[in-house]
Amino acid sequence: MQNKKLKMGLISLGCAKNLVDSEVILGFFEQADFTRTTNPEEADILVVNTCGFIEAAKQESIDAILEMAQYKDRGRCRVLAVAGCLSRRYADELTQEIPEIDVLVGVAEYPLLPDLVKKALNGGKHSLVQQCGFIYNENMPRVLATPPFMAYVKIAEGCANRCSYCAIPLIRGPLNSRPIASITAEVRQLCAKGVAEINVIAQDTTAYGLDLYGKPSLADLLEQLVAIPDVQWLRVLYAYPNLIDDRLLEVFATHPQICRYLDLPLQHADSELLSAMRRRGRPEQYLDLLGKIRAAVPGIALRSSFIVGFPGETEQQFQTLLDFMAEAAFDYAGVFQYSAEENTPAADLPGQVSGTVKEERYHRAMRQQAAITRKALAGRIGSESAFLCTGQRQQNGDNLITGRVEWQAPDVDGITLLEGSCAKSGELINVKITGSGDYDLRAARANENPKKE
């Protein structure tokens, strides 16, 4: 059988940063003359790109590996390959406990994966987990798994923050920024393919460039990206608060191609717990920063994330977090239950919080944030925004266009339903917000053309 006739299927788990890696994996397999299938029963090769960030993600990855292993008996699968964060952390355990795995690589060996699979087709098992710090570039093959009108662009790998609860530096290594020229070249390529929305991602986007240029360089990068004629929407995700400065806010305010949206994970609001988490900044500094951002970029939507049940968290400290969330009034926020990760300092701290308490605090925080989000969305009624069309749906007998306004990031912030207007997927039009719900918005077409000059 010729390699070009072999079909490979890929299961991608975890965050958008992991999705980019999966798209690169698909590119390398396509370059090696494998064809792609989304039906695991038809796949000769199955690849699971795993997540190993927290306990729930690790279990999801293990479940996916075991599920795909079944296709070696009931489907066509001849080789099961496992890659990514879980492989990087638990290579020996995976190969010993799941013998169905034929090929195992970590987070740096993606370019070698097709050759290892070819070797496994001839028999034997192959494992290569040697390093971290790999990051793709514009010359590597990549097959977008997102809709054709949007893409994620990873501007850096790894992280230098060393938060006490986080295993990412252990998995992905220290900060490893891509050169500005590499990123701009990739964005030009994506725009030439019709991508309207570029989502800029890294473990910490505001630290971008510290290792390459000796200073935070996200503002410099964004100015280079908005200079590309075909760039329509730029969205910045995962911006740690400590390096948000006047220059960056000026760039946001000056260039309409940059969505009025910023995701800045704060994790908690109790000073003692923030110190234990090894997070820079204090609650009063965070509130000052939020006010500064909103003043500099009127109408901006802010998103954050918080951890409940960190070791030692008391009921009073949790209430401090709730009070802060109410005062900060983030448009959106995610809440996560603390997960004790091996070889992280927080895992050895006294006062580990029970699962029952973490669950109860999670639901209380989410209920409060839902009310805050509902109020924030209602406050958008009457305002205008660019709107990216993503599809269509029928609701109560009406044909509606689905999409997102610039205040909504993909997958996490809800959608906007457009009334009484025809638009094709990937088109940017201007809309006026006419209604809101718990997470979604309603809109009607406005007259102004949103395209950026």
Residue pairs with C-beta under 8 A, 6 or more apart in sequence:
2 33
3 32
3 33
3 34
3 118
4 33
4 34
4 35
5 35
6 34
6 35
6 44
6 45
6 121
7 34
7 35
7 36
7 37
7 42
7 43
7 44
7 45
7 76
8 29
8 34
8 35
8 36
8 37
8 43
8 44
8 45
8 46
8 47
8 117
9 36
9 37
9 38
9 39
9 40
9 42
9 43
9 45
9 46
9 47
10 22
10 25
10 26
10 29
10 36
10 46
10 47
10 48
10 49
11 40
11 46
11 47
11 48
11 49
11 64
11 68
12 18
12 19
12 22
12 49
12 145
13 48
13 49
13 50
13 51
13 57
13 60
13 61
13 64
13 84
14 49
14 50
14 51
14 53
14 57
14 61
14 84
14 85
15 51
15 53
16 152
16 199
16 201
16 237
16 411
17 152
17 154
17 201
17 202
17 203
18 49
18 51
18 84
18 85
19 145
19 146
19 152
20 136
20 142
20 152
20 153
20 154
20 201
21 49
21 83
21 84
21 107
21 110
21 136
22 49
22 145
23 142
23 143
23 144
23 145
24 110
24 136
24 140
24 141
24 142
25 47
25 49
25 83
25 110
25 113
26 36
26 142
26 143
26 145
27 140
27 141
27 142
27 143
28 110
28 111
28 113
28 114
28 140
28 141
29 36
29 45
29 47
29 113
29 114
30 36
30 141
30 143
31 114
31 141
32 114
32 115
32 118
34 45
34 114
36 143
37 43
40 46
40 68
40 71
40 75
40 77
41 71
41 74
41 75
41 76
42 75
42 76
43 71
43 75
43 76
43 77
44 76
44 77
44 78
44 79
45 77
45 78
45 79
45 80
45 81
45 117
45 121
46 68
46 71
46 77
46 79
46 80
46 81
47 81
47 82
47 83
47 113
48 61
48 64
48 65
48 68
48 80
48 81
48 82
48 83
48 84
49 83
49 84
50 61
50 64
50 65
50 82
50 83
50 84
50 85
50 86
50 87
51 57
51 58
51 60
51 61
51 84
51 85
51 86
52 58
52 61
52 84
52 85
52 86
52 87
52 88
52 89
52 90
52 167
52 171
53 85
53 167
53 168
54 336
54 339
54 341
55 339
55 340
55 341
56 339
58 86
61 84
61 86
62 86
62 98
65 80
65 82
65 94
65 98
65 100
65 101
66 98
68 77
68 80
69 80
69 98
69 100
69 101
71 77
71 80
72 78
72 80
72 100
78 121
79 102
79 103
79 117
79 120
79 121
80 100
80 101
80 102
80 103
81 101
81 102
81 103
81 104
81 105
81 113
81 116
81 117
81 120
82 94
82 98
82 101
82 103
82 104
82 105
83 104
83 105
83 106
83 107
83 109
83 110
83 113
84 106
84 107
85 107
85 171
85 172
86 94
87 94
87 104
87 105
87 106
87 107
87 129
88 106
88 107
88 129
88 132
88 171
88 172
89 167
89 170
89 171
89 342
91 104
91 106
91 127
91 129
94 101
94 104
95 101
95 104
95 125
95 127
101 125
102 117
102 120
102 125
102 126
103 113
103 116
103 117
103 120
103 125
103 126
103 127
104 126
104 127
104 128
104 129
105 112
105 113
105 116
105 127
105 128
105 129
106 128
106 129
106 130
106 131
106 132
107 132
107 134
107 171
107 172
108 130
108 131
108 132
108 133
108 134
109 116
109 128
109 129
109 130
109 131
109 134
110 134
110 136
111 140
112 128
116 126
116 128
119 126
120 126
132 158
132 171
132 172
132 173
133 157
133 158
133 172
133 173
133 174
133 176
134 157
135 154
135 156
135 157
135 176
135 178
136 142
136 154
137 178
137 182
137 186
138 182
138 183
138 185
138 186
138 189
144 151
144 195
146 152
146 410
147 390
147 425
147 426
148 193
148 194
148 195
148 426
149 194
149 195
149 196
149 197
149 388
149 390
149 425
149 426
150 195
150 196
150 197
150 198
150 199
150 388
150 410
151 190
151 195
151 197
151 198
151 199
152 199
152 201
153 183
153 186
153 187
153 190
153 198
153 199
153 200
153 201
154 178
154 201
154 202
155 177
155 178
155 183
155 200
155 201
155 202
155 205
155 208
155 218
155 221
156 175
156 176
156 177
156 178
156 202
156 203
156 204
156 205
156 207
156 208
157 172
157 173
157 175
157 176
157 202
157 203
158 168
158 169
158 172
158 173
158 174
158 175
158 176
158 203
159 166
159 168
159 169
159 172
159 174
159 175
159 203
159 204
159 207
160 169
160 174
160 175
160 204
160 207
160 210
160 211
161 169
161 204
161 207
161 240
161 278
162 169
162 278
163 267
163 277
163 278
163 279
164 276
164 277
164 278
164 344
164 345
164 346
164 349
165 277
165 307
165 310
165 338
165 339
165 341
165 344
165 346
166 341
166 344
167 341
167 342
167 343
167 344
168 203
170 343
170 344
172 203
174 211
175 203
175 204
175 207
175 210
175 211
176 211
177 202
177 208
177 209
177 210
177 211
177 212
177 213
177 217
179 212
180 209
180 217
180 220
180 221
180 224
183 221
183 224
183 225
184 224
184 225
184 228
187 198
187 225
187 228
187 231
188 228
188 230
190 198
191 198
191 228
191 230
191 231
192 230
194 426
196 232
196 233
196 388
196 426
196 427
196 428
197 232
197 233
197 235
197 388
197 410
198 225
198 231
198 233
198 234
198 235
199 235
199 237
199 409
199 410
200 221
200 222
200 225
200 234
200 235
200 236
200 237
201 237
201 238
202 208
202 238
203 238
204 238
204 239
204 240
205 218
205 236
205 237
205 238
205 239
205 240
206 216
206 218
206 239
206 240
206 241
206 242
206 243
206 244
206 248
207 216
207 240
207 243
208 216
208 217
208 218
208 221
209 215
209 216
209 217
209 218
209 220
209 221
210 216
210 217
213 220
216 243
216 245
216 248
218 236
218 239
218 243
218 248
219 245
219 247
219 248
219 250
219 251
222 234
222 236
222 248
222 251
222 252
222 255
222 258
223 251
223 255
225 231
225 234
225 257
226 234
226 255
226 257
226 258
231 257
231 452
232 257
232 428
232 451
232 452
233 257
233 259
233 386
233 388
233 406
233 428
234 255
234 257
234 258
234 259
235 258
235 259
235 261
235 406
235 409
236 258
236 259
236 261
236 262
236 263
237 263
237 409
238 263
238 265
239 262
239 263
239 264
240 264
240 265
240 280
241 264
241 266
241 280
241 281
241 286
241 289
242 280
242 281
244 264
244 289
244 293
246 296
249 292
249 293
249 296
249 297
250 296
251 258
252 258
252 260
252 262
252 296
252 297
252 300
253 296
253 297
256 452
257 452
259 406
259 407
260 297
260 299
260 300
260 301
260 406
260 407
261 300
261 301
261 302
261 303
261 406
261 407
261 408
261 409
262 293
262 297
262 300
262 301
262 302
262 303
263 302
263 303
263 304
263 409
264 302
264 303
264 304
265 304
265 305
266 279
266 281
266 286
266 304
266 305
266 306
267 274
267 277
267 279
267 305
267 306
267 307
268 274
268 277
268 279
268 306
268 307
268 310
268 321
269 283
269 286
269 306
269 320
269 321
269 323
269 324
269 325
269 328
270 283
270 313
270 317
270 320
270 321
271 282
271 283
272 312
272 317
273 310
273 312
273 313
273 317
274 281
274 282
274 283
276 310
276 311
276 312
276 346
276 349
277 307
277 310
277 346
278 345
281 289
283 320
283 324
286 324
286 328
287 324
287 327
287 328
290 302
290 328
293 300
293 302
294 300
294 302
299 383
301 331
301 332
301 376
301 406
301 407
301 408
301 413
302 330
302 331
302 332
303 330
303 331
303 332
303 333
303 334
303 409
303 412
303 413
304 328
304 330
304 332
304 333
304 334
305 333
305 334
305 335
305 336
306 321
306 325
306 333
306 334
306 335
306 336
306 365
307 335
307 336
307 337
307 338
308 318
308 321
308 335
308 336
308 337
308 338
308 358
308 361
308 362
308 365
309 337
309 338
309 353
309 357
309 358
309 361
309 362
310 338
310 346
310 353
311 338
311 340
311 346
311 349
311 350
311 351
311 352
311 353
312 349
312 350
312 351
312 353
313 338
313 351
313 353
313 361
318 361
321 365
322 364
322 365
322 368
325 333
325 365
325 368
325 369
325 372
326 368
326 372
329 372
329 375
329 376
330 369
330 372
330 373
330 376
331 373
331 376
331 377
331 407
331 413
332 369
332 373
332 412
332 413
333 369
333 372
333 373
334 412
335 362
335 365
335 366
335 369
336 362
337 355
337 358
337 359
337 361
337 362
338 346
338 353
338 358
340 346
340 347
340 352
341 347
370 438
373 438
373 439
374 436
374 437
374 438
377 436
377 437
377 439
377 440
377 441
378 436
380 407
380 433
380 436
380 441
381 433
381 434
381 435
381 436
382 432
382 433
383 432
383 433
384 430
384 431
384 432
384 433
384 446
384 448
385 405
385 406
385 407
385 430
385 431
385 433
385 443
385 450
386 405
386 406
386 428
386 429
386 430
386 431
386 450
387 403
387 404
387 405
387 416
387 418
387 428
387 429
387 430
387 431
387 443
387 450
388 403
388 404
388 405
388 426
388 427
388 428
389 401
389 402
389 403
389 418
389 423
389 424
389 425
389 426
389 427
389 428
389 429
390 402
390 403
390 404
390 415
390 425
391 401
391 402
391 403
391 425
392 399
392 400
392 401
392 402
393 399
393 400
393 402
393 417
394 400
395 417
398 419
400 417
400 418
400 419
401 417
401 418
401 421
401 422
401 423
402 415
402 416
402 417
402 418
403 415
403 416
403 418
403 423
404 410
404 413
404 415
404 416
405 416
405 431
405 433
405 441
405 443
407 413
408 414
408 415
408 416
408 441
413 439
414 439
414 440
414 441
415 440
415 441
416 431
416 433
416 440
416 441
416 442
416 443
417 440
417 441
417 442
417 443
418 431
418 442
418 443
418 444
418 445
419 434
419 442
419 443
419 444
420 444
420 445
421 429
421 444
421 445
423 429
428 450
428 451
429 445
429 449
429 450
430 445
430 446
430 447
430 448
430 449
430 450
431 443
431 444
431 445
431 446
432 443
432 444
432 445
432 446
433 441
433 442
433 443
434 442
434 443
434 444
435 441
435 442
436 442
